[in-house]
């Protein structure tokens, strides 16, 4: 196979820059600061959240609980609106450069809970149970909260068993809504149980969502919302993915003995004085990416059909869709939001976004197509990257001196896919997308360019 011409190589290089610029613009403009500026405002001690007004002077106590990957960013944004008179708890997965005054900070684990996750849950539950009907509880919830704040519903479930359960669920290939259904029923804080702890306080939840728009109670496993899933759902999901043989005995026995407790539903008293507002979601990130792509001269199409699909099926679908669109216009950008699923077995270093991108490398080889897939939280699996970029030159460039000769072959790409070890190849090529933790979490973006 002859080398790419300098002109073609330059074109591919420029399109890799363009697709990165589109992703960066989406991250910048779909920010928590912008969302709070539009949706949260305080003037003369009257707090507006969405369409709700709260006279802060009418409450004897206002307590804030902020959990998830965006917890610190949300606490800082709330302080910018209310001033420095806040008290509460922040539980996040990274150590922020500074802390918001008045908040206790916990650094919980992600993607599996740690001892600090349990300490965070204990502290939150203790604080919430001290509230009364003259109190206002402000919950700020973002993705990742499922692992960052956690406490088993049964004392027989040890921390190692809890972590093993999370790993089993994450690697099962189940979509996040099914994973969270089980997490809720195994937890003392999820599936509305934080709302129960805060009752009878007035409650309002501010949501930065990393879940599909029609399942807001899946965000961080819905700690403040009525649970739309049931024990029956959990048993069905466990059977579907053969989970009982993979769970630790302490968890599997709860299923076998039908000993799970049901989570609170919409008729629970805890929700009578509760409201929820989604201020930021994957749709905002998609819209901002579309604006940036239009400015770059592309006709834009959005297709979220493959949300929660297996990564390889999603790659085939989106590449076929891109080719269809390319027949109608000369420069097209296809944007897809949400997440793909990967069933990991004895994996290497990578994540679902790099896995998806690598699955696109061989089908688009030598075609005028560039693909970026990355997480808006800046984290992809167990790698330092948020995702990766591939294009029609990826296989050719992998044959260069920067990567061992075998890495350039289609066989090697398939081996990296089957071993879930995409990161080393992308790192050697300089095609990783590295942002570091963004302090935000709006699911993933897949941006496909044809030109």
N, C-alpha and C positions, 0 to 999 in steps of 0.2 A: 504494500500500500504506500503510494508516494506521500511525501511530507506535504502538509498544508502550505499554500503560498503565503508569503508575508502579508498580502492584502487580506486574505481570509483570516489569518491569525490575528491581525489587528482588529478586524471586525468582531471576531469572537471576544477578544479582550475588552473591546468597548461595550459590548452587550452585557458582559459579566459586571462591568462597572454600573451600567444602567439599571440592571435588575437589583443590584445592591442599593443603589440610590432610591429606588422605589420602596424597597423594604425599610430603609432608614427613615424615609419621609413618613411612612405609615406609623412607625414607632414614635417618632417625634410628635406627630399631630394627634395621635390617639392617646394622649397623655392623661394621667390622673389629675394633674394640675388644671388642665383645660376642662375636664369633666366636672370637677368640683366648682370651678369658677362659674359654670353654667347652671349647676344643679343644687349647690349648697351656698347659702348666703345668710349672714347674721347682721342685723342692724337693730340697735337699741334693745339688745338682749332678746330679740325675736329671731329664732332660727327657722329658716326655710330649707326644707329638704324635699326636692321634687315639688309637689303641690301642697305639702303639709307645712303648717306653721306651728311652732312650739315656743311659748313664752317661757324662757329659761328661768325667770324669776318665780314662776308658779311651781317649780319643783324644789324640794328640799335637797335633792342630790342628783347630779348628772354624772353618769359613769359610762366610760367608753371602752369597748372591747374591739380591738382590731387584730384580725388573724389572716394569715395567708402570705403568699410571696410579696404582695403589695401592701402589707400591713403598715410598715413604717412610712411609705410614701403617702398612704391614705391618712395616717395620723398627722403627718406634717401638713398635708393639704387642709385638713380640718382645723388645725391650729392657725393656719393662715387666714381662715374665715372667722374663727371664734376668738382668737387671741390665746394667751398662755394660761388661761384659768382652768384647763382641763385636768381630769384625773382618769386613769384607766390602765389598761394592760395592752401591750403590743406583743404578739407572738408571730415571728417570721422565721425564715430559713437562713437568712444571711445576717451578718453583723453590720448594721448601718454605720456610716461614718460618724454620725452624731445621733443623739436621742432627743425626743421631744419631751420637754419638761412636764413633769406630773405623771409620766407613764412608767410603769415597770415593764422591763423588756425580758422576753424569753426567746431563745434561739432553738426552736424545735427542729426535728429531723425532717428530711425530704429526700427521696420518696418513701422512706420508711420511718416510723416514729422512733424517738429516742427517749431516754429518761427525762430529758428537758421537755419533750412534748407532753409527758405525763405531768410534770411539775407545772407547766403552763395551764393544763386543763384543771388541775387541782386549784390553782390560784384563781382562775376565772370562776369556777363553780363556787368557791368560798365567797368571792366578792359579790357575785350575783344573788346568792341566797340571803345576803344582808340587805338587799334592796326591798322597798315597800311600795305601796300604791302612790306615794308622793315622790317617787323616783322616776327618772328618765334613763333608760338604758339605750345607748347608741351603739349598735353593732356595725362594724365595717368588715366586710368579708370578701376575700379574694381567693383565687385558686391556690392549691397547695395546702389549704387549711386542714384537709383531711388527715394528713400525717403530722403537720406542725403542731396541732393541738389534738391530743388524743388521750383517752382513758378507757380501758376495757370495761364493758358493762358487767363482767363477771370477774371477781378477784382471782379465780383459778387461771385466768389467762395471764401468763407472765409476759414481761417485755420481750424476751426472745421469741415467744410464741406469737406475740402481736406482730413483730417485725417479719417473721416467717409468713404469717398470713397475708400481710401487705405484699410481700414479694410474690407470693403465689398468685394473688389477684392481678397485680400489675403485669405479670408475665403470662397470664392466661389467654390473652388475646381478646378478652371481653371488652366491650366499649365502656367508657367511664360511667355512664348511667347505671349499668349493671354492677360494676365494681362498687359504686357508692351505695347501691341498695344493700349490699351485704355489710359494708363498713358501718352504715347507719345502725343496723340492728345489733352490731357487736360493740357499740360505743355508748358511753355515758354522756357524751356531749353532742353527738350528731343527731340528725333526723328530728330536729325540733327540741332536743333535750336541753339546750342552753336557754331556749325560750321558757321552758318549764321551770328552770332554775331561777330565772329572773322574775317570774310571776310573783306578785301582781303589778310590777312596775309597767309604766308606759314603755313600749319598745318600738324602735325604728331601726331598720337594717339598710345600710348603704352597700350595694353590691357592685363589685367590679368582676364581671362574669367571664369564666373560661369554660362554660358549658353551653350546649345548644339553648337557643332562646326560649324554647317551649318546655324546658326542664330546669327552672331556676333553683328548685330544691335540691338539685344535684351539686350545686356550687359548694365546695368544701363539705360535701355531704349534708347540706341543709341544716346547720345547727340551730337556726332560728325560725325555720319554716315548717309548716305541716308536711309530713312525709307522705308522698303519693305512692310509695312502695310498701309492700307487706311481707310478712314472714313467708307466705306462700310464694311470693316472687323470689325471695332468697333461696328457698328450697329448690325452685325450678332452675335458677341460675347455677346453683351448686351442682345440680345433676347435669346440666347442659355442658359444663366444662370439666366434669369429673373432679370437682374440687375437694370432696371429702377425703379422697385418698391422698391428697396433697397437703391438706391443712394439718397443723399440729393437733394432737388428740384433744387438748383442752377446748379447741374451737370445733373440731369435727363432732365431738360428743354433744355439744349444744344442739347441733342439727339432728344427730341421730336420736337424741332423747326428746326432740321437739320442745326444747327448753328456752328458746329465744323469746324475749319479751317484745310485744308490739310497740312500735314508735307512736308518738302522738299524732293524731290526725286533725283535720280542719275544725272539728267540733270541740277540740280541747280548750278549756278556759284560758290557757296560756296565750292563745292567739287573739283573744277578744280585743286587747289593746295593743296590737302589733301591726306594723306597716312595713313594706319592703319597697325599695326603689333601686332599680338597676341604672347606674349612671354611666357605665362604660361596658362594652361588650365586643365580641369578635366582629360584629357588623361595622362598628366604628372603624376598626383597623382596616377592614376590607374597603370601606368607602374612601378612607384616606389613601390607601394604595391605588385605588382606581383614579383618584384625582391626580396623583403623581404620575401614573402611567399615561394618562391623557395628556398631561403637560409634556411628556417625553415623546409625544407623537404617535401613540398607539391607540387603535380602536380597542375598547375594553369590554370584556364579557366576564360576568361573575357566575360561577357554577359551584354550589356547595353540595351537590348531589352525593359526593363520596365521603361525606362526614361519617366517621367511625367505620369506614370500610377497611379491609386489609390493605396494606400499603401497595402490594403488587397489583391488586385489582384496581386501586385508585390511580396508580401510575398509568396503566393501560387505558383506563377510561379518559383521563384528562389529556393524554397525548393524542388520542383519537379525536377528542373534542377540539383540541387545538388545530389539528390538521383540517378538520371540517371548516373551522372559522377562517383558516388561512386561505382557503379557496375563494373566499369572498372579499377579503381585504389584504393589502400588501403587508401591513404591520399590525399585528394583533397581540393583545395581552389578555391571557386567561387567568383570573384570580379565583382561588378556591380557599375557603376558610374552614376552620374546624380541625379535627385531628384524624389521622389514620391509625390503624392498630397494627401492632407487631407482636407475634407470639414468639418470645425469646426462649431459646434452649441453648444453654452453655455458650452464651454470647461473648463477644469481645468488647471493643470500645465503640460506642456510637449511640444512636437514638432513632426515634421513628422518622424524624425529618431527614437525617442523613441516609437512612435506609430507603426512604422514598426517592430521594435524589439519585442515589446509586442505581436504583431500579430503572431510572430513566436514561442512564448513561449509554447503554448499548443501543436501545431503540432509536436514539436521536443522533448517533454517531454520524458525523459529516453532514448533518442537516443544520439549517439556519434556525436553530431552536436553542433557547437558554432557559434553564429551570432553576429556581431558588425555592427551597423549603426550609422554614426556620420557625422557631418558637418565639413568641413575643415576650416571654419571660427571660430570654437569653440563655436558656438551659435546654439541652437536648440529650435525654438519657443520662448515661454515666460519663459523658464526654465534656471537655471544656467549651465546646461549641454550642451555638444556638441552632445550627443547621449547616447547609452546604449549598453550593452552586455547581451545576453541571451544564455542559453545552455540547455542541457538535464536535468540539476539539478535545473533549476530556480523555477519550481513549488514546488519541494520538499523543497528547501531552504526557499521559501516564507512561508512555514508552520512552520518555526522555531519561536523561541521566539522574533526574531527581527521584525517580522511583525505580525499584528493581525491575528488570526487564519483564518478568512474569506478570507484574502488576498491570501492565498495559493490555494484556490479552483479555478477551471476553471471558475466558475461563477463570482468570483471576478475579474479575469483577463478580462473577457468579459465586466464586469461593468466598469473597468478602461479604456478599449478601447472605449466603447460607450460614456463615459463621458470625453474622451480626457484628462485623468488624470494619465498618465503613470509615470511621474517623481517621485511622492511620493513613489510608490512601488519600483522603481529602486534605489532610494536614500536609502531606508531602507535596501535593500539588498547589498548596496555597489557596484552596477553594473552600475552606471552612468559612462559616459566618460566625464571627466571634464578637459578641457585644458585652459579655459579662452580664451578671444579673441586672435586669432593667428596672426592678422595683415595680413592675407591672405584670399582668398575666391575662392575656386576651385570646388564649388558644394559639393555634399555628396559622401561618400564611404560606400558601403555595402560589408562586408567581411564575407563570410560563409565558415566554415571549417567542413569537415567530416573526421573522423579518425577511 
